[in-house]
Structures are given as structure tokens and as C-alpha cells.
Amino acid sequence: MKKLSALFGALAVLLSDMMCAVVAYNYCNLLWEGRYAGYGTPAGTAFLYAVPYGIGIIVCVVLTFVFRKKA
């Protein structure tokens, strides 16, 4: 159980890093498209990509605590 706790803890950290990279990339992309290509999508829309990652991080953290408590 301790290995599963460590695995889900590491997965939560990895997901948070991936979330930051995806949101930053899409924010810059939408900002550039809005400024230079003339599209009407606001750059703040990129933060919607953080929602599924946030749910995954919360699930991983909860599983980390559950497996740590059982160990």
C-alpha cells in the first residue's frame, strides 16, 4: 500500500506540472491568435484546460491519503 501511496503522490505532481505546461501553451497560443490573427476567443479561455487536470490531481491526492492510511 505504501508503494501505491507514493505512486499516486508522484502522479499528482506530474499532473500538476503537465497542467501548467498545457495551460501556459494554450494561453500563449490564444493570446497570439487573438492579437495577430484576429480570432475572437479570449486568452482566458485557456484556463478551462485546468479543470480536468485539477479533478485528476484531487483524485490522486485523495487516493494517496487513503493508501497511506491503510499502510
C-alpha positions, 0 to 999 in steps of 0.5 A: 500500500505504501508503494501505491501511496507514493505512486499516486503522490508522484502522479499528482505532481506530474499532473500538476506540472503537465497542467501548467505546461498545457495551460501556459501553451494554450494561453500563449497560443490564444493570446497570439491568435487573438492579437495577430490573427484576429480570432475572437476567443479570449486568452482566458479561455485557456484556463478551462484546460485546468479543470480536468487536470485539477479533478485528476490531481484531487483524485490522486491526492485523495487516493494517496491519503487513503493508501497511506492510511491503510499502510 
